[in-house]
Amino acid sequence: MDTTTRRFNGPPGQEDMPYLLTPGPLTTSRTVKAAMLADWGSRDVEFRQLVADVRNGLLNLAGCDESYECVIMQGSGTFAIEAALGAFCPMGEVKTLVVANGAYGDRAAKILEKIGRPIVKIDKGDSAAPSAEEIAAALDADPAITHVWVIHCETTSGIVNPISDIARQVKARRKVFMVDAMSSFGALALDMNDGIDVMVSSSNKCIEGVPGFSYVLVKRDMLDMSRGRSHSVVLDLYEQWKGLEANGQFRFTPPTHALAAFHEAMKEHAAEGGVAARGKRYARNAQILIKGMRDMGFSTLLSDNEAGPIIQTFLTPRDPNFNFERFYEALRIRGFAIYPGKLTKRPSFRIGTIGKVDEKVMQGVLTAVTEVLAEMNVTDLSPLEAG
């Protein structure tokens, strides 16, 4: 097949582009796309009201009480992560515990090291969940740890970490609990009042908006205490918050179109039935995909009780005719863009089950995979061993 023609032959509904079966950016509704057709002035009263609606809507969605604030930050999710780490993680002798079981926990640790904040790291590799007991033991062993950073859904593998159990152990020891809920917020249950002091997510995940901004939900007293602590001018969360509170405006040019799209996406999220309904659709997508891929002969990295509904990791077949780049391009021409693996131990690839996609799209993926395997003459789908 000529991979230069870029003629997408997937199911209808995604214009002339493939469905994005990735951890984000992801496929959005036509109405979310249409919300970006207007140009907004960043000082306009209508735009400032839109920003206020988004901030309040996110606080409500997370179950926040009056003690929390929402601060929007321009840039991808990692921008808000660095802003939050720089604002709240301590300097000096006290430490932050980073719980890592994939690339994104490792990234948080790297950021803290770069900005000179002391850390302790629990490294679970790339596909094992930390237990609340492990974290409790680490806190008891080192009284200098005052803050804990954990990923909710680690999209390196798709594993969902036991946030509620961890929160109970962290708060029982009166530590600050910070959660990267980048790929889970909006689809997996998360209530800030369950012991979460800081939560970070972004616009292009389970709310089904487009890339352009990220946000931090945090206790107001922590914001107040963070004044002057940031290592950055652009990523200063306290100053960003004070600017938004003063006049509803960003300190620097805001991503107006992305915010307008997100405003519409939040309406559609509520109309679908909120977190429970969105999570149910994603879970159904995941069930169909996993069953179909296993029926073909693929192996999943995670067991069913470990994998969440966000992204699914499949082990690379050992058949010598299997080549991921060719597999990827052939699927993309058929209308489906998947994702390479980020694992270092087991060769793999990932298929996202979030975004404006449903079981019909998942069935289309399975049909396309069957066609591509036949085209590549791949018959042995048993997993390639770690290199």
Stockholm file with secondary structure:
# STOCKHOLM 1.0

chainA/1-387         MDTTTRRFNGPPGQEDMPYLLTPGPLTTSRTVKAAMLADWGSRDVEFRQLVADVRNGLLNLAGCDESYECVIMQGSGTFAIEAALGAFCPMGEVKTLVVANGAYGDRAAKILEKIGRPIVKIDKGDSAAPSAEEIAAALDADPAITHVWVIHCETTSGIVNPISDIARQVKARRKVFMVDAMSSFGALALDMNDGIDVMVSSSNKCIEGVPGFSYVLVKRDMLDMSRGRSHSVVLDLYEQWKGLEANGQFRFTPPTHALAAFHEAMKEHAAEGGVAARGKRYARNAQILIKGMRDMGFSTLLSDNEAGPIIQTFLTPRDPNFNFERFYEALRIRGFAIYPGKLTKRPSFRIGTIGKVDEKVMQGVLTAVTEVLAEMNVTDLSPLEAG
#=GR chainA/1-387 SS CCTTSCCCCSCSSSTTSCEECSSSSCCCCHHHHHGGGSCCCTTCHHHHHHHHHHHHHHHHHTTCCTTEEEEEEESCHHHHHHHHHHHHSCCTTCEEEEEESSHHHHHHHHHHHHTTCCEEEEECTTTCCCCHHHHHHHHHHCTTEEEEEEESEETTTTEECCHHHHHHHHHHTTCEEEEECTTTBTTBCCCGGGTCSEEEEETTSTTCCCSSEEEEEEEHHHHHHTTTTCSCSTTCHHHHHHHHHHHSCCSSCCCHHHHHHHHHHHHHHHHHTHHHHHHHHHHHHHHHHHHHHHHHTCCBSSCTTTBCSSEEEEECBCCTTCCHHHHHHHHHHTTEECEECCCSSSCEEEEECCSSCCHHHHHHHHHHHHHHHHHHTCCCCSBCCCC
#=GC SS_cons         CCTTSCCCCSCSSSTTSCEECSSSSCCCCHHHHHGGGSCCCTTCHHHHHHHHHHHHHHHHHTTCCTTEEEEEEESCHHHHHHHHHHHHSCCTTCEEEEEESSHHHHHHHHHHHHTTCCEEEEECTTTCCCCHHHHHHHHHHCTTEEEEEEESEETTTTEECCHHHHHHHHHHTTCEEEEECTTTBTTBCCCGGGTCSEEEEETTSTTCCCSSEEEEEEEHHHHHHTTTTCSCSTTCHHHHHHHHHHHSCCSSCCCHHHHHHHHHHHHHHHHHTHHHHHHHHHHHHHHHHHHHHHHHTCCBSSCTTTBCSSEEEEECBCCTTCCHHHHHHHHHHTTEECEECCCSSSCEEEEECCSSCCHHHHHHHHHHHHHHHHHHTCCCCSBCCCC
//
